[in-house]
């Protein structure tokens, strides 16, 4: 969406663990596939505001590979922005 990737990852700080990078530039990994997940009517500024808001609740120190991870973040984000 807008040539960007939105994700959540862990670190040791009580700050946002949300990350926005250019598509295919995530943590030095190679993008292998893009999957269309829905349609959004939000513009880029609105998406950025939503990601910033979510960062207040998705702190890096709270990351847990089994209970609060990047997949959970993505599922919550999609519920908000996609039809």
TORMARRO-652641 format. One record per atom (N, C-alpha, C, CB): atom name; residue number from 1; x, y, z; residue in three letters. Coordinates in nm, 2 decimals, padded with zeros to 4 digits. Glycine has a CB too. Layout:
BEGIN
CA/NUM/X/Y/Z/ALA
...
//
This chain:
BEGIN
N/1/00.08/-00.12/00.00/UNK
CA/1/00.00/00.00/00.00/UNK
C/1/00.09/00.12/00.00/UNK
CB/1/-00.10/00.00/00.12/UNK
N/2/00.07/00.21/-00.10/UNK
CA/2/00.15/00.33/-00.11/UNK
C/2/00.30/00.30/-00.13/UNK
CB/2/00.13/00.42/00.00/UNK
N/3/00.34/00.17/-00.17/UNK
CA/3/00.48/00.14/-00.18/UNK
C/3/00.55/00.12/-00.05/UNK
CB/3/00.55/00.24/-00.26/UNK
N/4/00.47/00.10/00.06/UNK
CA/4/00.52/00.08/00.19/UNK
C/4/00.48/-00.05/00.26/UNK
CB/4/00.48/00.20/00.28/UNK
N/5/00.56/-00.09/00.36/UNK
CA/5/00.53/-00.20/00.44/UNK
C/5/00.51/-00.15/00.59/UNK
CB/5/00.63/-00.32/00.43/UNK
N/6/00.41/-00.21/00.65/UNK
CA/6/00.38/-00.17/00.79/UNK
C/6/00.40/-00.29/00.88/UNK
CB/6/00.24/-00.11/00.81/UNK
N/7/00.48/-00.29/00.98/UNK
CA/7/00.50/-00.41/01.06/UNK
C/7/00.52/-00.37/01.21/UNK
CB/7/00.62/-00.48/01.01/UNK
N/8/00.54/-00.47/01.29/UNK
CA/8/00.56/-00.46/01.44/UNK
C/8/00.67/-00.56/01.48/UNK
CB/8/00.43/-00.48/01.51/UNK
N/9/00.76/-00.51/01.56/UNK
CA/9/00.87/-00.59/01.61/UNK
C/9/00.91/-00.56/01.75/UNK
CB/9/00.99/-00.58/01.51/UNK
N/10/00.99/-00.64/01.81/UNK
CA/10/01.02/-00.63/01.94/UNK
C/10/01.16/-00.56/01.97/UNK
CB/10/01.03/-00.76/02.01/UNK
N/11/01.17/-00.49/02.08/UNK
CA/11/01.29/-00.43/02.13/UNK
C/11/01.27/-00.41/02.28/UNK
CB/11/01.32/-00.30/02.06/UNK
N/12/01.37/-00.36/02.35/UNK
CA/12/01.36/-00.36/02.49/UNK
C/12/01.30/-00.23/02.55/UNK
CB/12/01.50/-00.38/02.55/UNK
N/13/01.25/-00.14/02.47/UNK
CA/13/01.20/-00.01/02.51/UNK
C/13/01.05/00.00/02.52/UNK
CB/13/01.25/00.10/02.42/UNK
N/14/01.00/00.09/02.61/UNK
CA/14/00.86/00.11/02.62/UNK
C/14/00.81/00.21/02.52/UNK
CB/14/00.82/00.16/02.77/UNK
N/15/00.85/00.19/02.40/UNK
CA/15/00.81/00.28/02.28/UNK
C/15/00.75/00.19/02.17/UNK
CB/15/00.94/00.36/02.23/UNK
N/16/00.70/00.26/02.08/UNK
CA/16/00.63/00.19/01.97/UNK
C/16/00.73/00.09/01.90/UNK
CB/16/00.59/00.29/01.86/UNK
N/17/00.67/-00.02/01.87/UNK
CA/17/00.74/-00.13/01.80/UNK
C/17/00.70/-00.13/01.65/UNK
CB/17/00.72/-00.26/01.86/UNK
N/18/00.61/-00.03/01.61/UNK
CA/18/00.56/-00.03/01.48/UNK
C/18/00.67/00.03/01.39/UNK
CB/18/00.43/00.05/01.46/UNK
N/19/00.68/-00.02/01.26/UNK
CA/19/00.78/00.01/01.17/UNK
C/19/00.71/00.04/01.03/UNK
CB/19/00.89/-00.09/01.16/UNK
N/20/00.76/00.14/00.96/UNK
CA/20/00.71/00.17/00.83/UNK
C/20/00.84/00.18/00.74/UNK
CB/20/00.63/00.30/00.82/UNK
N/21/00.85/00.09/00.64/UNK
CA/21/00.96/00.09/00.55/UNK
C/21/00.91/00.09/00.40/UNK
CB/21/01.06/-00.03/00.58/UNK
N/22/01.00/00.12/00.31/UNK
CA/22/00.96/00.10/00.17/UNK
C/22/00.95/-00.05/00.14/UNK
CB/22/01.07/00.17/00.08/UNK
N/23/00.85/-00.08/00.06/UNK
CA/23/00.82/-00.22/00.02/UNK
C/23/00.95/-00.29/-00.02/UNK
CB/23/00.71/-00.22/-00.09/UNK
N/24/00.97/-00.41/00.04/UNK
CA/24/01.08/-00.49/00.00/UNK
C/24/01.21/-00.45/00.08/UNK
CB/24/01.10/-00.48/-00.14/UNK
N/25/01.20/-00.36/00.17/UNK
CA/25/01.32/-00.32/00.24/UNK
C/25/01.31/-00.35/00.39/UNK
CB/25/01.34/-00.17/00.22/UNK
N/26/01.25/-00.45/00.43/UNK
CA/26/01.23/-00.48/00.57/UNK
C/26/01.34/-00.57/00.63/UNK
CB/26/01.09/-00.56/00.59/UNK
N/27/01.41/-00.51/00.72/UNK
CA/27/01.52/-00.58/00.79/UNK
C/27/01.62/-00.65/00.70/UNK
CB/27/01.46/-00.68/00.89/UNK
N/28/01.64/-00.59/00.59/UNK
CA/28/01.74/-00.65/00.50/UNK
C/28/01.70/-00.78/00.43/UNK
CB/28/01.87/-00.68/00.57/UNK
N/29/01.57/-00.82/00.45/UNK
CA/29/01.52/-00.94/00.39/UNK
C/29/01.47/-00.91/00.24/UNK
CB/29/01.40/-00.99/00.47/UNK
N/30/01.47/-01.02/00.17/UNK
CA/30/01.43/-01.01/00.03/UNK
C/30/01.28/-01.04/00.02/UNK
CB/30/01.51/-01.11/-00.06/UNK
N/31/01.20/-00.95/-00.04/UNK
CA/31/01.06/-00.96/-00.07/UNK
C/31/01.04/-01.07/-00.17/UNK
CB/31/00.99/-00.83/-00.11/UNK
N/32/00.96/-01.18/-00.13/UNK
CA/32/00.94/-01.29/-00.22/UNK
C/32/00.80/-01.29/-00.28/UNK
CB/32/00.96/-01.42/-00.15/UNK
N/33/00.71/-01.23/-00.21/UNK
CA/33/00.57/-01.23/-00.26/UNK
C/33/00.49/-01.12/-00.20/UNK
CB/33/00.50/-01.37/-00.22/UNK
N/34/00.40/-01.07/-00.27/UNK
CA/34/00.30/-00.97/-00.22/UNK
C/34/00.16/-01.03/-00.23/UNK
CB/34/00.31/-00.84/-00.31/UNK
N/35/00.09/-01.02/-00.12/UNK
CA/35/-00.05/-01.08/-00.12/UNK
C/35/-00.15/-00.96/-00.10/UNK
CB/35/-00.06/-01.18/00.00/UNK
N/36/-00.24/-00.95/-00.19/UNK
CA/36/-00.35/-00.85/-00.18/UNK
C/36/-00.44/-00.90/-00.07/UNK
CB/36/-00.42/-00.83/-00.32/UNK
N/37/-00.47/-00.81/00.03/UNK
CA/37/-00.55/-00.85/00.14/UNK
C/37/-00.69/-00.77/00.15/UNK
CB/37/-00.48/-00.83/00.27/UNK
N/38/-00.70/-00.67/00.07/UNK
CA/38/-00.83/-00.60/00.08/UNK
C/38/-00.81/-00.46/00.01/UNK
CB/38/-00.88/-00.58/00.22/UNK
N/39/-00.91/-00.38/00.03/UNK
CA/39/-00.92/-00.24/-00.03/UNK
C/39/-00.93/-00.15/00.09/UNK
CB/39/-01.03/-00.23/-00.13/UNK
N/40/-00.86/-00.03/00.08/UNK
CA/40/-00.88/00.07/00.18/UNK
C/40/-00.91/00.20/00.11/UNK
CB/40/-00.75/00.09/00.26/UNK
N/41/-00.98/00.28/00.18/UNK
CA/41/-01.02/00.42/00.12/UNK
C/41/-00.95/00.52/00.20/UNK
CB/41/-01.17/00.44/00.13/UNK
N/42/-00.86/00.48/00.29/UNK
CA/42/-00.78/00.58/00.37/UNK
C/42/-00.66/00.63/00.28/UNK
CB/42/-00.72/00.52/00.50/UNK
N/43/-00.62/00.76/00.29/UNK
CA/43/-00.51/00.81/00.22/UNK
C/43/-00.38/00.79/00.31/UNK
CB/43/-00.53/00.96/00.19/UNK
N/44/-00.27/00.82/00.25/UNK
CA/44/-00.14/00.79/00.32/UNK
C/44/-00.13/00.87/00.45/UNK
CB/44/-00.02/00.83/00.23/UNK
N/45/-00.18/00.99/00.46/UNK
CA/45/-00.17/01.07/00.58/UNK
C/45/-00.26/01.00/00.69/UNK
CB/45/-00.22/01.21/00.56/UNK
N/46/-00.37/00.95/00.65/UNK
CA/46/-00.46/00.88/00.75/UNK
C/46/-00.40/00.75/00.79/UNK
CB/46/-00.60/00.86/00.68/UNK
N/47/-00.34/00.68/00.70/UNK
CA/47/-00.27/00.55/00.74/UNK
C/47/-00.16/00.58/00.84/UNK
CB/47/-00.22/00.48/00.61/UNK
N/48/-00.08/00.68/00.81/UNK
CA/48/00.03/00.72/00.90/UNK
C/48/-00.03/00.75/01.04/UNK
CB/48/00.11/00.84/00.85/UNK
N/49/-00.14/00.82/01.05/UNK
CA/49/-00.20/00.86/01.18/UNK
C/49/-00.25/00.73/01.25/UNK
CB/49/-00.32/00.95/01.15/UNK
N/50/-00.30/00.64/01.18/UNK
CA/50/-00.35/00.51/01.24/UNK
C/50/-00.23/00.43/01.29/UNK
CB/50/-00.42/00.43/01.13/UNK
N/51/-00.12/00.43/01.21/UNK
CA/51/00.00/00.35/01.26/UNK
C/51/00.06/00.42/01.38/UNK
CB/51/00.11/00.35/01.14/UNK
N/52/00.06/00.55/01.38/UNK
CA/52/00.11/00.63/01.50/UNK
C/52/00.03/00.60/01.62/UNK
CB/52/00.12/00.78/01.47/UNK
N/53/-00.10/00.60/01.60/UNK
CA/53/-00.20/00.57/01.71/UNK
C/53/-00.17/00.43/01.76/UNK
CB/53/-00.34/00.59/01.67/UNK
N/54/-00.16/00.33/01.67/UNK
CA/54/-00.14/00.19/01.71/UNK
C/54/-00.01/00.18/01.79/UNK
CB/54/-00.14/00.10/01.59/UNK
N/55/00.09/00.26/01.75/UNK
CA/55/00.22/00.25/01.82/UNK
C/55/00.21/00.28/01.97/UNK
CB/55/00.31/00.35/01.76/UNK
N/56/00.10/00.35/02.01/UNK
CA/56/00.08/00.38/02.15/UNK
C/56/00.04/00.25/02.23/UNK
CB/56/-00.03/00.48/02.17/UNK
N/57/00.00/00.15/02.16/UNK
CA/57/-00.05/00.02/02.22/UNK
C/57/00.04/-00.10/02.18/UNK
CB/57/-00.19/-00.01/02.18/UNK
N/58/00.12/-00.08/02.08/UNK
CA/58/00.21/-00.19/02.03/UNK
C/58/00.36/-00.15/02.06/UNK
CB/58/00.19/-00.22/01.88/UNK
N/59/00.39/-00.16/02.19/UNK
CA/59/00.53/-00.13/02.23/UNK
C/59/00.62/-00.25/02.20/UNK
CB/59/00.54/-00.10/02.38/UNK
N/60/00.75/-00.21/02.16/UNK
CA/60/00.85/-00.32/02.13/UNK
C/60/00.87/-00.41/02.25/UNK
CB/60/00.97/-00.25/02.09/UNK
N/61/00.87/-00.36/02.37/UNK
CA/61/00.90/-00.44/02.49/UNK
C/61/00.79/-00.55/02.51/UNK
CB/61/00.91/-00.36/02.61/UNK
N/62/00.67/-00.53/02.45/UNK
CA/62/00.56/-00.62/02.47/UNK
C/62/00.55/-00.73/02.37/UNK
CB/62/00.43/-00.54/02.47/UNK
N/63/00.64/-00.73/02.27/UNK
CA/63/00.64/-00.83/02.17/UNK
C/63/00.66/-00.97/02.23/UNK
CB/63/00.76/-00.80/02.07/UNK
N/64/00.58/-01.06/02.18/UNK
CA/64/00.59/-01.20/02.23/UNK
C/64/00.56/-01.28/02.10/UNK
CB/64/00.48/-01.23/02.34/UNK
N/65/00.65/-01.38/02.07/UNK
CA/65/00.63/-01.45/01.95/UNK
C/65/00.51/-01.54/01.94/UNK
CB/65/00.75/-01.54/01.93/UNK
N/66/00.44/-01.56/02.06/UNK
CA/66/00.32/-01.64/02.06/UNK
C/66/00.19/-01.57/02.09/UNK
CB/66/00.34/-01.75/02.16/UNK
N/67/00.20/-01.45/02.15/UNK
CA/67/00.08/-01.38/02.20/UNK
C/67/00.06/-01.24/02.14/UNK
CB/67/00.08/-01.38/02.34/UNK
N/68/00.17/-01.18/02.11/UNK
CA/68/00.16/-01.04/02.05/UNK
C/68/00.27/-01.02/01.96/UNK
CB/68/00.16/-00.93/02.17/UNK
N/69/00.25/-01.05/01.83/UNK
CA/69/00.36/-01.05/01.73/UNK
C/69/00.32/-00.98/01.61/UNK
CB/69/00.40/-01.20/01.70/UNK
N/70/00.40/-00.99/01.51/UNK
CA/70/00.38/-00.91/01.38/UNK
C/70/00.25/-00.96/01.31/UNK
CB/70/00.49/-00.93/01.29/UNK
N/71/00.21/-01.08/01.32/UNK
CA/71/00.09/-01.13/01.26/UNK
C/71/-00.03/-01.07/01.33/UNK
CB/71/00.08/-01.28/01.26/UNK
N/72/-00.03/-01.07/01.47/UNK
CA/72/-00.14/-01.01/01.54/UNK
C/72/-00.15/-00.86/01.51/UNK
CB/72/-00.11/-01.02/01.69/UNK
N/73/-00.04/-00.79/01.49/UNK
CA/73/-00.04/-00.65/01.46/UNK
C/73/-00.11/-00.63/01.32/UNK
CB/73/00.10/-00.59/01.45/UNK
N/74/-00.07/-00.71/01.22/UNK
CA/74/-00.12/-00.70/01.09/UNK
C/74/-00.27/-00.73/01.09/UNK
CB/74/-00.05/-00.80/00.99/UNK
N/75/-00.31/-00.83/01.16/UNK
CA/75/-00.46/-00.86/01.17/UNK
C/75/-00.54/-00.74/01.22/UNK
CB/75/-00.48/-00.99/01.25/UNK
N/76/-00.49/-00.68/01.33/UNK
CA/76/-00.55/-00.56/01.38/UNK
C/76/-00.55/-00.45/01.29/UNK
CB/76/-00.49/-00.53/01.51/UNK
N/77/-00.44/-00.42/01.22/UNK
CA/77/-00.43/-00.31/01.12/UNK
C/77/-00.53/-00.33/01.01/UNK
CB/77/-00.29/-00.30/01.07/UNK
N/78/-00.54/-00.45/00.96/UNK
CA/78/-00.63/-00.48/00.85/UNK
C/78/-00.78/-00.46/00.89/UNK
CB/78/-00.61/-00.62/00.80/UNK
N/79/-00.81/-00.50/01.01/UNK
CA/79/-00.95/-00.48/01.06/UNK
C/79/-00.99/-00.33/01.06/UNK
CB/79/-00.96/-00.53/01.20/UNK
N/80/-00.89/-00.25/01.08/UNK
CA/80/-00.92/-00.10/01.08/UNK
C/80/-00.92/-00.04/00.94/UNK
CB/80/-00.81/-00.03/01.16/UNK
N/81/-00.83/-00.08/00.86/UNK
CA/81/-00.82/-00.01/00.73/UNK
C/81/-00.88/-00.07/00.61/UNK
CB/81/-00.68/00.02/00.70/UNK
N/82/-00.91/-00.20/00.61/UNK
CA/82/-00.96/-00.27/00.49/UNK
C/82/-01.11/-00.30/00.50/UNK
CB/82/-00.89/-00.40/00.47/UNK
N/83/-01.17/-00.30/00.39/UNK
CA/83/-01.31/-00.35/00.38/UNK
C/83/-01.32/-00.49/00.35/UNK
CB/83/-01.38/-00.27/00.27/UNK
//
